[in-house]
Amino acid sequence: MNKAPEDVAAVRAVLEQFQAGYTRRDVEQVEAFMRLFSEDARVEVIGTNGIRPGVEEWYQSPESASKMIRSDWEGWGDVSLDTAQAAIHTHGDTAWLAAWGQVTQTIPAEQTMRGFLDFVQELIGTSRAAPQELLLYILRGGTNTLYELGRGETFTWPLRFTAVLVREDGTWKFHQVHFSLPTVYFPDVREVQGKIDL
């Protein structure tokens, strides 16, 4: 493994540009921001709701990845990555990194409750789950919503960020990006008899 200081510094500079884009959140600049990514058609961006390739926030092309980034900038909270302390490693024309951070978002209680109720209405109209299973799922979500609102309207979540970069024509570019949220509870998504169960 090679950890050339100049390569590590160059990768960190690209990570800092990534952070700058998420700080500004200027949707008019999404296309320019995508220049930080490889032109390879197999670029992958996995959001916190990614389940499996092509399902939810698991994008497998520069075009679909740019849609997620636009969505993040329009509706997600303020992302802050610790670029200075990111662990960066390189080997030839490949680099990988891991950084911790936070995402902070203020969501008024009324909006949070209304959003959950809208979700429940849609779920009732589209779910094929058994009535008891559906009711338990709704109760779990409603209880969690009220619990979290009791802790305040400003949500700050710890964030994990990992990425793989490749050197193309002398410039480091993201090839794979993954955002994830840690949890000490059972994950929200579970496979039951080979099917995704939300």
PENORLIN-V691676 format. One record per run of one state. SS is the DSSP state (a for helix, b for strand, c for the rest). FROM is the first residue (numbers start at 1). TO is the last residue. If there is no record, write none. Layout:
# PENORLIN-V691676
ss:SS from:FROM to:TO
ss:SS from:FROM to:TO
This chain:
# PENORLIN-V691676
ss:c from:1 to:1
ss:b from:2 to:2
ss:c from:3 to:4
ss:a from:5 to:24
ss:c from:25 to:26
ss:a from:27 to:36
ss:b from:37 to:37
ss:c from:38 to:43
ss:b from:44 to:46
ss:c from:47 to:51
ss:b from:52 to:52
ss:c from:53 to:54
ss:b from:55 to:55
ss:c from:56 to:57
ss:b from:58 to:59
ss:c from:60 to:61
ss:a from:62 to:75
ss:c from:76 to:77
ss:b from:78 to:81
ss:c from:82 to:86
ss:b from:87 to:91
ss:c from:92 to:93
ss:b from:94 to:106
ss:c from:107 to:108
ss:a from:109 to:126
ss:c from:127 to:130
ss:a from:131 to:149
ss:c from:150 to:153
ss:b from:154 to:168
ss:c from:169 to:170
ss:b from:171 to:180
ss:c from:181 to:189
ss:b from:190 to:192
ss:c from:193 to:194
ss:b from:195 to:197
ss:c from:198 to:198
